[in-house]
Amino acid sequence: MYASFAQTTDSVKVISHFSGTVSATNNGISIVPSFSLEKPAAIFMLSMGRKRFSFDPDLRFSLAGKPWTFLFWARYKLVDKGRFRMNTGAHLGLNYKTSILPINGDTGETTVTRRYLAGELFPRYSITKNISVGIYYLYSHGLDAGTIGNTHFITFNTNFSNIKLTNQFFLKFNPQFYYLKLDERDGFYFTASCTLARKNFPLSISAIVNKIIETDIAGGDFVWNLSLVYSFHKNYVDSK
């Protein structure tokens, strides 16, 4: 990751940021890991903001160029100091599905947009500089016919960052158990992500696995992907 600073002593007002990742993967996996595109995908996760507030678009496409999901997050850091931290957020989500519909007496392929409103809460505690534990809760409500009315997604997660392999290479590892409830159906799952990165280098390799423990929700028993990720981070300082 890269950062740029422009600062004059005693003249700083506010630091704002623009950061994100661009990923290419063999299988697009959703924010809820049991849902996948089952096709190669490109994922753009961006963040822009200042102080405690940020706007974080999450844009996902198939590699054929068709939109998959767009999430327009607004996030706020409720607690931003010390070992205990807590973030909250809300988004408008757009999910795109290709359907065969009647058009002028014939049938044709049409992209149907389905809308969701969602909110999240993410408390976490840092045990050490590179180890933290937390709970993530996401609630989503479908606005259109054919959508899932109420989704509850709760994870119990651990994050291991900066696991040193050599002086230049390190790993990030994030295992988590989660509970998923879609209207009347529910299930328990295990998922984990692992990233191999090099210091001061924007490209990394990431993998995700997802395994059903027990569920009555339709979906593959084992889902995985491998991604090439480009990361960037810029800080900007407003001066008097």
C-alpha positions as CSV (number, residue, x, y, z in Angstrom):
1,M,0.0,0.0,0.0
2,Y,1.1,3.5,-0.7
3,A,0.4,6.8,1.2
4,S,1.0,10.4,0.4
5,F,1.1,13.2,2.8
6,A,1.2,17.0,2.4
7,Q,1.7,18.7,5.8
8,T,2.9,22.0,7.2
9,T,3.7,22.3,10.9
10,D,0.7,23.7,12.9
11,S,-1.4,24.1,9.8
12,V,-3.3,20.7,9.8
13,K,-7.1,20.9,9.8
14,V,-8.4,17.5,8.7
15,I,-6.9,14.4,7.1
16,S,-9.2,12.7,4.5
17,H,-8.5,9.5,2.7
18,F,-9.2,7.7,-0.6
19,S,-8.4,4.0,-0.6
20,G,-9.5,0.6,-1.9
21,T,-8.8,-2.7,-3.5
22,V,-9.4,-4.0,-7.0
23,S,-9.6,-7.8,-7.2
24,A,-9.8,-10.4,-10.0
25,T,-11.0,-13.8,-8.9
26,N,-12.0,-17.2,-10.3
27,N,-15.2,-17.2,-8.3
28,G,-17.0,-14.1,-6.9
29,I,-17.9,-14.6,-3.3
30,S,-20.4,-12.3,-1.6
31,I,-20.2,-10.5,1.7
32,V,-22.1,-13.5,3.0
33,P,-19.6,-16.2,2.0
34,S,-22.2,-19.0,1.4
35,F,-23.4,-16.9,-1.7
36,S,-21.2,-16.9,-4.7
37,L,-21.5,-15.9,-8.4
38,E,-20.0,-19.3,-9.4
39,K,-18.2,-17.4,-12.2
40,P,-15.0,-15.3,-12.4
41,A,-15.5,-11.8,-11.1
42,A,-14.0,-8.4,-10.7
43,I,-14.5,-6.6,-7.4
44,F,-13.9,-2.9,-6.7
45,M,-14.0,-2.0,-2.9
46,L,-13.4,1.7,-2.4
47,S,-13.4,4.0,0.6
48,M,-13.4,7.8,0.9
49,G,-14.0,10.0,3.9
50,R,-12.6,12.0,6.8
51,K,-12.5,11.8,10.5
52,R,-14.9,9.1,11.6
53,F,-17.2,9.0,8.5
54,S,-16.6,7.2,5.2
55,F,-18.5,6.4,2.0
56,D,-17.5,2.9,0.8
57,P,-18.9,1.7,-2.5
58,D,-18.5,-2.1,-3.1
59,L,-19.0,-2.8,-6.9
60,R,-18.9,-6.4,-8.2
61,F,-19.1,-7.6,-11.8
62,S,-18.7,-10.8,-13.7
63,L,-15.6,-10.8,-15.9
64,A,-18.0,-10.8,-18.8
65,G,-18.8,-7.2,-17.7
66,K,-22.3,-7.9,-16.3
67,P,-23.1,-6.2,-13.0
68,W,-23.5,-8.6,-10.0
69,T,-24.0,-6.6,-6.9
70,F,-23.5,-2.9,-6.0
71,L,-23.4,-1.9,-2.3
72,F,-23.3,1.8,-1.4
73,W,-22.1,1.8,2.2
74,A,-22.1,4.8,4.6
75,R,-20.0,3.9,7.7
76,Y,-19.2,5.6,11.0
77,K,-16.6,4.8,13.7
78,L,-18.5,4.9,17.0
79,V,-15.5,4.0,19.1
80,D,-12.1,4.8,17.5
81,K,-9.5,4.7,20.3
82,G,-7.9,2.1,22.5
83,R,-8.1,-1.7,22.3
84,F,-11.9,-1.8,21.9
85,R,-13.4,-0.3,18.7
86,M,-16.8,-0.3,17.1
87,N,-18.0,0.6,13.6
88,T,-21.5,0.9,12.3
89,G,-22.9,1.3,8.8
90,A,-25.8,1.1,6.4
91,H,-26.1,0.5,2.7
92,L,-28.5,0.5,-0.2
93,G,-27.8,-2.8,-2.1
94,L,-28.5,-3.5,-5.7
95,N,-28.5,-7.2,-6.8
96,Y,-28.6,-7.9,-10.6
97,K,-30.0,-11.2,-12.0
98,T,-30.3,-12.2,-15.6
99,S,-33.7,-13.6,-16.4
100,I,-35.6,-14.7,-19.5
101,L,-38.7,-12.6,-19.9
102,P,-41.4,-12.1,-22.6
103,I,-40.6,-9.1,-24.8
104,N,-43.0,-8.0,-27.6
105,G,-44.5,-11.5,-28.0
106,D,-41.0,-13.2,-27.9
107,T,-38.6,-14.0,-25.1
108,G,-35.3,-12.3,-24.4
109,E,-32.5,-12.0,-21.8
110,T,-33.1,-9.2,-19.4
111,T,-31.2,-8.0,-16.3
112,V,-33.5,-7.5,-13.3
113,T,-32.5,-5.3,-10.4
114,R,-33.5,-6.2,-6.9
115,R,-33.0,-3.7,-4.0
116,Y,-32.0,-4.2,-0.4
117,L,-31.5,-2.0,2.6
118,A,-29.0,-3.2,5.2
119,G,-27.3,-2.1,8.4
120,E,-24.2,-3.5,10.2
121,L,-22.5,-3.4,13.6
122,F,-18.9,-4.4,14.1
123,P,-17.4,-4.4,17.7
124,R,-13.9,-5.8,18.1
125,Y,-11.1,-6.0,20.6
126,S,-7.4,-6.0,20.0
127,I,-5.6,-8.6,22.1
128,T,-2.2,-7.6,20.7
129,K,-1.0,-5.3,17.9
130,N,-1.6,-8.1,15.3
131,I,-4.4,-10.2,16.9
132,S,-8.0,-9.1,17.4
133,V,-11.4,-10.8,18.0
134,G,-14.8,-9.5,17.2
135,I,-18.5,-9.9,16.3
136,Y,-20.0,-8.7,13.0
137,Y,-23.8,-8.4,12.6
138,L,-25.5,-7.6,9.3
139,Y,-29.3,-7.2,8.8
140,S,-30.7,-6.9,5.4
141,H,-34.3,-6.3,4.2
142,G,-35.4,-7.0,0.6
143,L,-37.6,-4.2,-0.9
144,D,-38.8,-5.9,-4.1
145,A,-40.9,-9.0,-4.9
146,G,-38.8,-12.1,-5.0
147,T,-36.2,-10.9,-2.6
148,I,-35.4,-12.3,0.9
149,G,-37.5,-10.3,3.4
150,N,-35.2,-10.5,6.4
151,T,-31.5,-11.7,6.5
152,H,-29.6,-12.0,9.7
153,F,-25.8,-12.7,9.4
154,I,-23.7,-12.9,12.6
155,T,-20.0,-13.9,12.7
156,F,-17.6,-14.6,15.5
157,N,-14.2,-13.8,14.0
158,T,-10.5,-13.6,14.8
159,N,-8.0,-11.6,12.8
160,F,-4.3,-12.4,12.6
161,S,-2.4,-9.7,10.7
162,N,1.2,-9.3,9.8
163,I,2.2,-12.9,10.3
164,K,5.9,-12.7,9.4
165,L,7.2,-15.2,6.9
166,T,10.4,-13.4,5.8
167,N,11.7,-9.8,6.1
168,Q,9.6,-9.0,3.0
169,F,6.6,-11.3,3.0
170,F,3.7,-11.7,5.5
171,L,0.3,-13.4,5.9
172,K,-3.1,-12.2,7.1
173,F,-5.5,-14.9,8.4
174,N,-9.1,-14.4,9.3
175,P,-11.1,-17.5,10.5
176,Q,-14.7,-17.1,11.5
177,F,-17.8,-19.1,12.4
178,Y,-21.1,-17.6,11.4
179,Y,-24.9,-18.0,11.7
180,L,-27.1,-17.1,8.7
181,K,-30.9,-16.8,8.8
182,L,-32.9,-16.1,5.6
183,D,-36.5,-15.6,6.6
184,E,-37.5,-19.0,8.0
185,R,-34.4,-20.9,6.9
186,D,-31.1,-20.9,8.8
187,G,-27.7,-22.5,9.1
188,F,-24.2,-22.5,10.7
189,Y,-21.0,-22.2,8.7
190,F,-17.2,-21.9,8.9
191,T,-15.2,-19.5,6.6
192,A,-11.7,-18.3,6.5
193,S,-9.7,-15.9,4.3
194,C,-5.9,-15.9,3.9
195,T,-3.8,-13.2,2.2
196,L,-0.1,-13.4,1.2
197,A,1.4,-9.9,0.8
198,R,4.8,-8.2,0.4
199,K,5.7,-5.1,2.3
200,N,5.4,-1.8,0.3
201,F,4.0,-3.7,-2.7
202,P,0.5,-3.1,-4.0
203,L,-0.3,-6.7,-5.3
204,S,-1.3,-9.6,-3.0
205,I,-2.8,-13.0,-3.4
206,S,-5.9,-13.9,-1.3
207,A,-8.0,-17.0,-0.9
208,I,-11.4,-17.7,0.8
209,V,-13.0,-21.0,1.8
210,N,-16.5,-21.6,3.1
211,K,-17.8,-24.8,4.6
212,I,-21.3,-25.8,5.8
213,I,-21.6,-27.1,9.3
214,E,-25.4,-27.5,9.4
215,T,-28.0,-25.7,7.3
216,D,-31.3,-26.0,5.5
217,I,-30.4,-23.1,3.1
218,A,-29.6,-24.2,-0.5
219,G,-26.0,-23.8,-1.6
220,G,-22.7,-25.6,-2.1
221,D,-21.2,-27.6,0.8
222,F,-17.8,-26.2,0.0
223,V,-17.1,-22.8,-1.7
224,W,-13.6,-21.4,-2.4
225,N,-11.9,-18.8,-4.5
226,L,-8.4,-17.4,-5.3
227,S,-7.9,-13.7,-6.0
228,L,-5.2,-11.3,-7.2
229,V,-5.7,-8.1,-5.3
230,Y,-4.4,-4.5,-6.0
231,S,-4.5,-2.2,-3.0
232,F,-4.0,1.5,-2.7
233,H,-4.3,4.2,0.0
234,K,-3.9,8.0,-0.2
235,N,-4.2,10.5,2.6
236,Y,-4.9,14.2,1.9
237,V,-4.4,17.0,4.4
238,D,-6.4,20.2,4.3
239,S,-4.3,23.2,5.4
240,K,-5.3,26.7,6.7
